[in-house]
Amino acid sequence: MKNLRAYLLLGTAMLLCPCHLPLLLGLLAGGVGGSAFARFLSQNTALVAALATAYFVFALWLGRRLLTRNNACPNPNANIQGGRRDGCC
């Protein structure tokens, strides 16, 4: 359960991966039809792609960091004594 946030970030990063982005944007624009959101997507494709790529990199980094932190320190809320955490290297 504590890794849920990391897996959720990694899953959304996989959806917004730059290689999947053209397909996702096409499906999203087709799904919202002639709305203002579809018009925004079609007029600002480069901006949407840049933001999605930035989120992809951030979510991938943070998800991996959360997974490795959870594996490296089994008790992240341990008391700090002498500059080190008890039960954590």
C-alpha positions as CSV (number, residue, x, y, z in Angstrom):
1,M,0.0,0.0,0.0
2,K,2.9,2.4,0.7
3,N,4.2,1.9,-2.8
4,L,0.8,2.9,-4.4
5,R,1.8,6.5,-4.9
6,A,5.0,5.4,-6.7
7,Y,3.2,3.0,-8.9
8,L,0.5,5.6,-9.7
9,L,3.2,8.1,-10.8
10,L,4.9,5.5,-12.9
11,G,1.7,4.4,-14.5
12,T,0.7,8.0,-15.5
13,A,4.3,8.5,-16.7
14,M,3.9,5.6,-19.0
15,L,0.6,7.0,-20.4
16,L,2.2,10.4,-21.1
17,C,5.4,8.9,-22.5
18,P,6.5,10.9,-25.6
19,C,6.2,7.8,-27.8
20,H,2.5,7.4,-26.8
21,L,1.7,11.1,-26.9
22,P,0.6,11.4,-30.6
23,L,-1.9,8.6,-30.1
24,L,-3.1,9.9,-26.8
25,L,-3.6,13.4,-28.1
26,G,-5.5,12.1,-31.1
27,L,-7.8,10.1,-29.0
28,L,-8.3,12.9,-26.5
29,A,-9.0,15.5,-29.2
30,G,-11.4,13.1,-30.9
31,G,-13.1,12.2,-27.7
32,V,-13.9,15.8,-26.8
33,G,-15.2,16.7,-30.2
34,G,-15.6,20.3,-31.1
35,S,-15.3,21.7,-27.6
36,A,-13.0,24.5,-26.5
37,F,-10.6,22.0,-25.0
38,A,-10.2,20.3,-28.4
39,R,-9.6,23.6,-30.0
40,F,-7.0,24.4,-27.4
41,L,-5.3,21.0,-28.0
42,S,-5.2,21.6,-31.8
43,Q,-3.9,25.2,-31.5
44,N,-1.3,24.5,-28.8
45,T,0.0,21.0,-29.7
46,A,3.7,21.9,-29.0
47,L,2.9,23.4,-25.6
48,V,0.8,20.4,-24.6
49,A,3.5,18.0,-25.8
50,A,6.2,20.0,-23.9
51,L,4.1,19.9,-20.6
52,A,3.3,16.2,-21.0
53,T,7.0,15.4,-21.6
54,A,8.0,17.5,-18.6
55,Y,5.4,15.6,-16.4
56,F,6.7,12.3,-17.8
57,V,10.2,13.1,-16.8
58,F,9.2,14.3,-13.3
59,A,6.8,11.4,-12.6
60,L,9.4,8.9,-13.8
61,W,12.0,10.4,-11.5
62,L,9.7,10.8,-8.5
63,G,8.2,7.4,-8.9
64,R,11.6,5.7,-9.0
65,R,12.8,7.7,-6.1
66,L,9.8,6.7,-4.0
67,L,10.3,3.1,-4.8
68,T,14.0,3.0,-4.0
69,R,13.5,5.1,-0.9
70,N,10.9,2.6,0.4
71,N,13.2,-0.3,-0.3
72,A,16.3,1.3,1.1
73,C,14.8,2.3,4.5
74,P,12.1,0.0,5.8
75,N,11.2,2.4,8.7
76,P,11.3,6.0,7.3
77,N,9.8,7.5,10.5
78,A,12.5,6.1,12.8
79,N,14.0,8.3,15.5
80,I,17.1,10.2,14.5
81,Q,20.0,9.6,16.9
82,G,23.5,11.0,16.3
83,G,22.7,12.1,12.7
84,R,21.6,8.6,11.6
85,R,18.2,7.1,11.7
86,D,17.6,4.0,13.8
87,G,17.0,0.9,11.7
88,C,18.0,2.6,8.5
89,C,21.5,2.7,6.9
